[in-house]
Amino acid sequence: MRFSLRSLTWIFLLLFLAATALTGFGIYSTSIATIRSLVDERIAEVSLTAVPRPTGAEQNVRTGSRFDAVLIAQRLDALSRDRDTGDLGFSLTDMAGRHVAGNVRLSRMLPPGFSSVGVNDNIKGLTKGRALVRELPGGLRLTVTAETEPFNGYDRARARIYLIGFGSIIAVVLGGLVLFSRLVSRHITDMRTTVDRIIAGDMNERVPVTGDGSAFDQQADAFNRMLDRIQQLMEEIGNVSNDISHELRTPLTRLRGKLALLLSRVEEQEVMGAAVGGALEDADDLLAMFTAILRIAEIEGGERRRGFAPIDLAMLAGEVVAVMLPVAEESGHALLLEESGPLPISGDAQLLTQLLINLIENALRHTPPGTIVTIATSRFGERALMLIQDNGPGIAEDQRQKALRRFGRLQQGRSAGHGLGLPLAESIIRLHGGEMRLDDAAPGLTISMTLPTR
């Protein structure tokens, strides 16, 4: 069963009100019952001490006689004057209900045992209390009464205290709930407004961020980063048709021309062999470009993340440098490795190896002989840092963003490549939860990549 936010709010509110009301009623009832129990215990104890036991010559007198009543009356008088029991009420009556002794007179016959008395019983100074009636030998009845309120109207005052106290809690919760609802509603409205404007075509619209670091701010920031990524992908999708058309036109034109040449000059074997070789080269060039495009699509799909395993990035970099060192020496470049301690990460070793090989080949291809290419790995806070740096011509700052875009070639011609090397590398880094950026090495280019450590 699914509930809306409003339904959940009402359910919470009703449960809270019920729990608060039950808690307040329970505390109120328990306090009254506790006071009643303590008062009952007290008057029962005093009632026992109010009836003296006859001794000596008094034992020859019949129990319950006039002499017993005198002794009890004397005892009640003493208890009335005693500081500890002076607040209690005593009443000794005979079988007919006539008053014999005590400091109070009852307006009605109370039942034996414990009972409650109130203002209607006309007991002076008592508004609410408890009474204990004991049947004594000889037809006497002893009644002991006590207040359950320390002052008049205390029970009503106590009820007001509970109502005010628990009412304040309810008011605070209701106020907080209203404020929270308005806050949530405002943020949801901001997000909905942003979505509506984006649907209307404004891809630059973003959810407002206050900068206070709250959960709502973090959610808005994550939503905005998602929109940035979607906008980037949409821009790439918007350009991909033109870019692919532009990239394919030239090699396909050359391929058609060579095949046409073959058709017109079939008799010239040497020309035909050269033309076929060129056609195959162009076909291989097209296949390599489509392979790179499909590779990027596979990586951005995220399926390779399932095969992540523990990797030592520093060791992996050392192995790749050892493989690429002869290639660098053959092209007249110097390939250096700045070693660091173990750098454990979680990732795809095959993709990271391809990443390093592609970036090293890219550096060797686009820098003149004599250039020094350095690969370095280190720990940067809680992340792993990998740098590929050269002292070649570098990339102008206004061209670096273009270099990271698919088919974003900075040069034209056959040696310029397809403009897919750096986008492929960035896709691999992004798959591993990292970031890649291009910086000025003064001179040269620095490619810095950060990855989360394990």
LINWO-V332331 format. One record per residue. N is the residue number from 1. RES is the residue in one small letter. SS is DSSP state (a for helix, b for strand, c for the rest). PSI is psi as a letter, one per 20 degrees, with the letter a starting at -180 (* if undefined). OMEGA is omega in degrees with one decimal (NA if undefined). Layout:
N|RES|SS|PSI|OMEGA + N|RES|SS|PSI|OMEGA
This chain:
1|m|c|p|-179.3 + 2|r|c|q|179.2 + 3|f|c|q|174.2 + 4|s|c|r|178.9 + 5|l|a|h|179.5 + 6|r|a|g|179.1 + 7|s|a|g|178.7 + 8|l|a|h|178.4 + 9|t|a|g|179.3 + 10|w|a|h|177.6 + 11|i|a|g|178.1 + 12|f|a|g|-178.3 + 13|l|a|g|-179.7 + 14|l|a|g|178.0 + 15|l|a|h|179.3 + 16|f|a|g|179.4 + 17|l|a|g|179.2 + 18|a|a|g|-179.7 + 19|a|a|g|179.9 + 20|t|a|g|179.5 + 21|a|a|g|179.3 + 22|l|a|h|178.5 + 23|t|a|g|178.8 + 24|g|a|g|179.0 + 25|f|a|h|179.6 + 26|g|a|g|179.2 + 27|i|a|g|-179.8 + 28|y|a|g|-179.3 + 29|s|a|g|-179.4 + 30|t|a|g|179.8 + 31|s|a|g|178.3 + 32|i|a|g|-179.9 + 33|a|a|h|179.4 + 34|t|a|g|178.3 + 35|i|a|g|179.9 + 36|r|a|g|-179.7 + 37|s|a|g|179.7 + 38|l|a|g|179.1 + 39|v|a|g|178.2 + 40|d|a|g|179.8 + 41|e|a|h|-178.6 + 42|r|a|g|-176.7 + 43|i|a|h|176.1 + 44|a|a|h|179.3 + 45|e|a|g|-179.4 + 46|v|a|h|179.5 + 47|s|a|h|178.8 + 48|l|a|h|-178.5 + 49|t|a|i|-177.7 + 50|a|a|i|-178.6 + 51|v|c|o|-177.9 + 52|p|c|q|176.0 + 53|r|c|p|-179.9 + 54|p|c|q|178.7 + 55|t|c|r|174.4 + 56|g|a|c|-176.7 + 57|a|a|h|-178.5 + 58|e|a|h|-178.2 + 59|q|a|i|178.4 + 60|n|a|i|-179.3 + 61|v|c|q|-176.7 + 62|r|c|p|179.9 + 63|t|c|p|-179.6 + 64|g|c|j|179.3 + 65|s|c|r|178.3 + 66|r|a|h|-178.6 + 67|f|a|h|176.8 + 68|d|a|g|-179.8 + 69|a|a|h|178.6 + 70|v|a|g|179.2 + 71|l|a|g|-179.9 + 72|i|a|g|179.1 + 73|a|a|g|177.6 + 74|q|a|g|-179.7 + 75|r|a|g|179.0 + 76|l|a|h|178.4 + 77|d|a|g|179.4 + 78|a|a|g|179.4 + 79|l|a|h|179.9 + 80|s|a|h|-179.3 + 81|r|a|i|-178.5 + 82|d|c|q|-175.7 + 83|r|c|h|-177.1 + 84|d|c|h|-175.7 + 85|t|c|j|-176.6 + 86|g|c|i|-179.4 + 87|d|c|i|-179.0 + 88|l|c|q|176.8 + 89|g|b|p|-178.8 + 90|f|b|p|177.7 + 91|s|b|p|176.8 + 92|l|b|p|-178.0 + 93|t|b|r|178.0 + 94|d|c|a|-176.4 + 95|m|c|h|-178.9 + 96|a|c|i|-178.7 + 97|g|c|j|179.0 + 98|r|c|q|-179.2 + 99|h|b|p|180.0 + 100|v|b|g|-177.7 + 101|a|b|r|177.7 + 102|g|c|r|-176.6 + 103|n|c|j|175.7 + 104|v|c|q|176.0 + 105|r|c|p|-177.5 + 106|l|c|q|179.6 + 107|s|c|i|179.2 + 108|r|c|r|177.4 + 109|m|c|p|178.4 + 110|l|c|q|-179.8 + 111|p|c|q|176.8 + 112|p|c|q|-179.1 + 113|g|b|a|-177.4 + 114|f|b|q|175.5 + 115|s|b|r|179.5 + 116|s|b|q|177.2 + 117|v|b|q|-178.8 + 118|g|b|a|-175.0 + 119|v|a|h|-180.0 + 120|n|a|i|177.7 + 121|d|a|i|174.2 + 122|n|c|k|173.6 + 123|i|c|p|-173.4 + 124|k|c|p|177.6 + 125|g|c|i|-176.7 + 126|l|c|p|175.9 + 127|t|c|h|179.5 + 128|k|b|p|-178.0 + 129|g|b|a|-178.7 + 130|r|b|q|-179.5 + 131|a|b|q|175.4 + 132|l|b|p|-179.8 + 133|v|b|p|178.0 + 134|r|b|p|174.9 + 135|e|b|p|179.9 + 136|l|b|q|175.6 + 137|p|c|q|179.5 + 138|g|c|j|176.8 + 139|g|c|j|178.5 + 140|l|b|q|176.6 + 141|r|b|p|179.0 + 142|l|b|p|178.5 + 143|t|b|p|176.5 + 144|v|b|p|-179.5 + 145|t|b|q|178.7 + 146|a|b|q|177.8 + 147|e|b|q|169.2 + 148|t|c|j|176.3 + 149|e|c|p|-179.8 + 150|p|c|h|175.6 + 151|f|c|r|-176.4 + 152|n|c|p|178.6 + 153|g|c|j|-177.3 + 154|y|a|h|-178.6 + 155|d|a|g|176.8 + 156|r|a|h|178.2 + 157|a|a|h|179.1 + 158|r|a|g|177.3 + 159|a|a|h|177.5 + 160|r|a|h|179.1 + 161|i|a|g|179.4 + 162|y|a|g|-179.8 + 163|l|a|g|-179.8 + 164|i|a|g|-177.7 + 165|g|a|g|-178.6 + 166|f|a|h|175.1 + 167|g|a|h|177.4 + 168|s|a|g|177.8 + 169|i|a|g|179.5 + 170|i|a|g|-179.5 + 171|a|a|g|179.1 + 172|v|a|g|180.0 + 173|v|a|g|178.7 + 174|l|a|g|178.1 + 175|g|a|g|177.9 + 176|g|a|h|179.3 + 177|l|a|g|178.6 + 178|v|a|g|179.4 + 179|l|a|g|179.9 + 180|f|a|g|179.1 + 181|s|a|g|178.9 + 182|r|a|h|179.8 + 183|l|a|g|178.8 + 184|v|a|g|-179.4 + 185|s|a|h|-179.7 + 186|r|a|g|-179.4 + 187|h|a|h|177.4 + 188|i|a|h|178.7 + 189|t|a|g|177.4 + 190|d|a|g|-179.4 + 191|m|a|g|179.3 + 192|r|a|g|178.5 + 193|t|a|g|178.2 + 194|t|a|g|179.8 + 195|v|a|g|-179.8 + 196|d|a|g|179.9 + 197|r|a|h|177.4 + 198|i|a|g|177.1 + 199|i|a|h|179.1 + 200|a|c|i|175.3 + 201|g|c|i|-179.4 + 202|d|c|n|-177.7 + 203|m|c|i|179.0 + 204|n|c|i|-179.2 + 205|e|c|q|179.8 + 206|r|c|q|178.5 + 207|v|c|p|179.6 + 208|p|c|p|178.2 + 209|v|c|p|-178.3 + 210|t|c|h|179.6 + 211|g|c|j|-179.6 + 212|d|c|i|177.3 + 213|g|c|j|-179.0 + 214|s|c|r|178.7 + 215|a|a|h|178.1 + 216|f|a|h|178.2 + 217|d|a|g|178.9 + 218|q|a|h|177.6 + 219|q|a|g|179.0 + 220|a|a|h|179.5 + 221|d|a|g|178.0 + 222|a|a|g|178.6 + 223|f|a|g|179.4 + 224|n|a|h|177.6 + 225|r|a|h|175.6 + 226|m|a|g|178.0 + 227|l|a|h|177.3 + 228|d|a|g|-179.6 + 229|r|a|g|178.7 + 230|i|a|g|179.3 + 231|q|a|g|178.7 + 232|q|a|g|179.7 + 233|l|a|h|179.6 + 234|m|a|h|176.7 + 235|e|a|h|178.3 + 236|e|a|g|177.8 + 237|i|a|h|180.0 + 238|g|a|h|-178.5 + 239|n|a|i|-170.3 + 240|v|a|h|-179.2 + 241|s|a|g|179.0 + 242|n|a|g|-178.0 + 243|d|a|g|-179.6 + 244|i|a|g|178.5 + 245|s|a|g|-179.6 + 246|h|a|g|-178.2 + 247|e|a|h|-176.2 + 248|l|a|h|-173.8 + 249|r|a|g|-175.7 + 250|t|a|g|179.6 + 251|p|a|h|178.4 + 252|l|a|h|177.2 + 253|t|a|g|177.7 + 254|r|a|g|179.4 + 255|l|a|g|179.8 + 256|r|a|g|179.6 + 257|g|a|g|-179.9 + 258|k|a|g|178.0 + 259|l|a|h|176.6 + 260|a|a|h|177.5 + 261|l|a|g|177.6 + 262|l|a|g|-177.2 + 263|l|a|h|-176.3 + 264|s|a|i|-175.1 + 265|r|c|l|-178.6 + 266|v|c|h|-174.9 + 267|e|c|h|-178.0 + 268|e|c|n|-173.7 + 269|q|a|g|-177.5 + 270|e|a|g|178.6 + 271|v|a|h|-179.7 + 272|m|a|g|179.1 + 273|g|a|g|179.3 + 274|a|a|h|-179.1 + 275|a|a|g|177.9 + 276|v|a|g|177.6 + 277|g|a|g|177.5 + 278|g|a|h|178.9 + 279|a|a|g|177.3 + 280|l|a|h|178.7 + 281|e|a|g|178.2 + 282|d|a|g|178.8 + 283|a|a|g|177.3 + 284|d|a|h|178.8 + 285|d|a|g|178.2 + 286|l|a|g|179.1 + 287|l|a|h|179.2 + 288|a|a|h|-179.9 + 289|m|a|g|179.5 + 290|f|a|h|176.7 + 291|t|a|g|178.6 + 292|a|a|h|179.4 + 293|i|a|g|179.8 + 294|l|a|h|178.3 + 295|r|a|g|178.2 + 296|i|a|g|179.3 + 297|a|a|h|178.9 + 298|e|a|g|-178.6 + 299|i|a|g|-178.0 + 300|e|a|i|175.5 + 301|g|c|h|175.0 + 302|g|c|i|-177.6 + 303|e|a|h|-177.1 + 304|r|a|i|-179.0 + 305|r|a|h|-179.9 + 306|r|a|h|-178.4 + 307|g|a|j|180.0 + 308|f|c|q|179.0 + 309|a|b|r|178.0 + 310|p|b|p|-179.0 + 311|i|b|q|170.1 + 312|d|b|o|-174.4 + 313|l|a|h|179.9 + 314|a|a|g|178.6 + 315|m|a|g|178.4 + 316|l|a|g|178.7 + 317|a|a|g|178.3 + 318|g|a|g|-179.9 + 319|e|a|g|179.9 + 320|v|a|g|178.8 + 321|v|a|g|178.8 + 322|a|a|h|178.9 + 323|v|a|h|-175.0 + 324|m|a|i|-176.8 + 325|l|a|g|177.7 + 326|p|a|h|179.1 + 327|v|a|g|179.5 + 328|a|a|g|180.0 + 329|e|a|h|179.7 + 330|e|a|h|179.7 + 331|s|c|j|178.4 + 332|g|c|k|179.2 + 333|h|c|q|174.2 + 334|a|b|p|-179.2 + 335|l|b|o|-175.8 + 336|l|b|q|177.6 + 337|l|b|p|173.4 + 338|e|b|o|-174.0 + 339|e|c|q|175.2 + 340|s|c|r|177.6 + 341|g|c|r|179.2 + 342|p|c|q|-177.4 + 343|l|c|n|-174.6 + 344|p|b|p|174.2 + 345|i|b|r|175.0 + 346|s|b|p|-177.1 + 347|g|b|a|179.9 + 348|d|c|o|-175.4 + 349|a|a|h|-178.7 + 350|q|a|g|179.8 + 351|l|a|g|-179.5 + 352|l|a|h|175.2 + 353|t|a|g|177.5 + 354|q|a|g|178.4 + 355|l|a|g|-177.4 + 356|l|a|g|180.0 + 357|i|a|g|-179.8 + 358|n|a|g|-177.9 + 359|l|a|h|177.3 + 360|i|a|g|177.2 + 361|e|a|h|178.3 + 362|n|a|g|178.9 + 363|a|a|g|179.9 + 364|l|a|h|-176.5 + 365|r|a|h|-170.9 + 366|h|c|j|175.8 + 367|t|c|q|-177.7 + 368|p|c|r|175.0 + 369|p|c|q|-177.0 + 370|g|c|i|178.8 + 371|t|c|q|177.7 + 372|i|b|p|177.0 + 373|v|b|p|-175.5 + 374|t|b|p|174.7 + 375|i|b|p|-177.6 + 376|a|b|q|174.7 + 377|t|b|q|179.7 + 378|s|b|r|176.4 + 379|r|b|p|-179.2 + 380|f|b|n|-175.4 + 381|g|c|c|178.7 + 382|e|c|j|-176.6 + 383|r|b|r|175.9 + 384|a|b|p|-178.0 + 385|l|b|p|176.2 + 386|m|b|p|-178.1 + 387|l|b|p|168.5 + 388|i|b|o|-170.4 + 389|q|b|q|175.2 + 390|d|b|r|178.0 + 391|n|c|k|178.9 + 392|g|c|b|-176.3 + 393|p|c|h|178.3 + 394|g|c|a|178.7 + 395|i|c|p|178.6 + 396|a|c|q|-175.0 + 397|e|a|h|-178.0 + 398|d|a|i|179.5 + 399|q|a|i|-174.1 + 400|r|a|h|178.6 + 401|q|a|h|177.9 + 402|k|a|h|-179.6 + 403|a|a|h|179.7 + 404|l|c|i|179.5 + 405|r|c|q|179.7 + 406|r|c|p|-176.8 + 407|f|c|j|-179.9 + 408|g|c|m|-179.1 + 409|r|c|p|178.9 + 410|l|c|i|177.7 + 411|q|c|r|176.7 + 412|q|c|q|-179.2 + 413|g|c|r|-173.6 + 414|r|a|h|-178.2 + 415|s|a|i|-175.2 + 416|a|a|i|-178.4 + 417|g|c|a|-177.5 + 418|h|c|i|-177.2 + 419|g|c|k|-179.0 + 420|l|c|i|-176.7 + 421|g|a|g|179.9 + 422|l|a|g|174.7 + 423|p|a|h|177.2 + 424|l|a|g|178.5 + 425|a|a|g|179.9 + 426|e|a|h|177.5 + 427|s|a|h|178.7 + 428|i|a|g|179.4 + 429|i|a|g|179.8 + 430|r|a|h|176.3 + 431|l|a|h|-179.1 + 432|h|c|j|178.3 + 433|g|c|k|-177.2 + 434|g|c|a|-179.8 + 435|e|b|q|178.1 + 436|m|b|p|178.8 + 437|r|b|q|178.2 + 438|l|b|p|-178.8 + 439|d|b|r|179.0 + 440|d|b|p|178.2 + 441|a|c|i|174.6 + 442|a|c|m|-1.2 + 443|p|c|r|176.2 + 444|g|c|a|-175.7 + 445|l|b|q|173.8 + 446|t|b|p|172.9 + 447|i|b|o|-178.6 + 448|s|b|p|-178.9 + 449|m|b|p|176.7 + 450|t|b|p|-179.5 + 451|l|b|q|177.1 + 452|p|b|p|178.1 + 453|t|b|r|-177.9 + 454|r|c|*|NA
